[in-house]
Amino acid sequence: MPDDDSAASIAAPPRLADTSISRQVTFWGFASLVVLAVAFYVWWGVSFGVWLDNGVYAVTITLLLFGLAGMWLMLPNPPAPVAPPR
């Protein structure tokens, strides 16, 4: 039967809602770059009928990668692992 103390050492994963409001706003700002990238690509394709264009790819990929990298950096840090008792 497991000890009750061992269950207490397992921490819940951090959530975005538990971080400061400035980090949350920054996270959603970077998320808006991802949405903007998809919206720009679809708008350009519908407006001009050109879906295969290096310039559109350059703008879309730049917005997308900055958005994803920023979101990843703003995620809360995972808790430090707890060493098992000896």
C-alpha positions in Angstrom: 0.0 0.0 0.0 1.5 3.4 -1.0 2.4 5.9 1.6 0.2 9.0 1.8 3.4 11.2 1.9 4.4 10.0 -1.6 1.3 11.4 -3.2 1.8 14.8 -1.6 5.2 15.1 -3.3 3.6 15.0 -6.8 2.8 18.6 -7.8 0.1 19.5 -10.2 1.4 20.9 -13.5 1.5 24.7 -13.7 -1.2 26.4 -15.6 -1.3 29.7 -17.5 -4.0 31.0 -15.3 -1.7 30.7 -12.3 0.9 33.1 -13.8 1.0 36.9 -13.5 -1.4 39.0 -15.6 1.5 40.5 -17.6 2.6 37.1 -18.7 -0.9 36.1 -19.7 -1.4 39.2 -21.8 2.0 38.6 -23.5 1.1 35.0 -24.1 -2.2 36.0 -25.8 -0.4 38.7 -27.7 1.9 36.1 -29.2 -1.1 33.8 -29.9 -2.7 36.7 -31.9 0.4 36.5 -34.2 -0.4 32.9 -35.0 -4.0 33.9 -35.8 -2.8 36.8 -37.8 -0.5 34.6 -39.8 -3.3 32.2 -40.8 -5.7 35.0 -41.5 -3.1 36.8 -43.7 -2.4 33.7 -45.7 -6.1 32.9 -46.3 -6.9 36.6 -47.1 -4.1 36.9 -49.6 -5.0 33.6 -51.3 -8.7 34.6 -51.6 -8.1 38.2 -52.6 -5.4 37.5 -55.3 -6.0 33.9 -56.1 -2.3 33.1 -55.5 -1.7 30.4 -52.9 1.9 29.5 -53.9 4.1 32.6 -53.5 7.4 33.0 -51.7 6.6 36.5 -50.4 3.4 35.3 -48.7 5.2 32.3 -47.3 7.9 34.6 -45.9 5.4 36.8 -44.1 3.3 33.9 -42.9 6.1 31.8 -41.6 7.7 34.8 -39.8 4.5 35.7 -38.0 3.8 32.0 -37.2 7.2 31.2 -35.8 7.5 34.4 -33.7 4.0 33.7 -32.3 4.8 30.0 -31.5 8.2 30.8 -30.0 6.7 33.6 -27.9 3.9 31.4 -26.6 6.4 28.7 -25.7 8.6 31.2 -23.8 5.6 32.6 -21.9 4.4 29.2 -20.6 4.9 28.6 -16.9 8.0 26.7 -15.9 7.3 23.1 -14.7 8.0 22.4 -11.1 11.4 21.0 -10.1 11.4 17.3 -9.7 11.3 16.0 -6.2 14.0 13.5 -5.2 12.5 10.2 -3.9 13.1 9.6 -0.2 15.8 7.1 0.7 
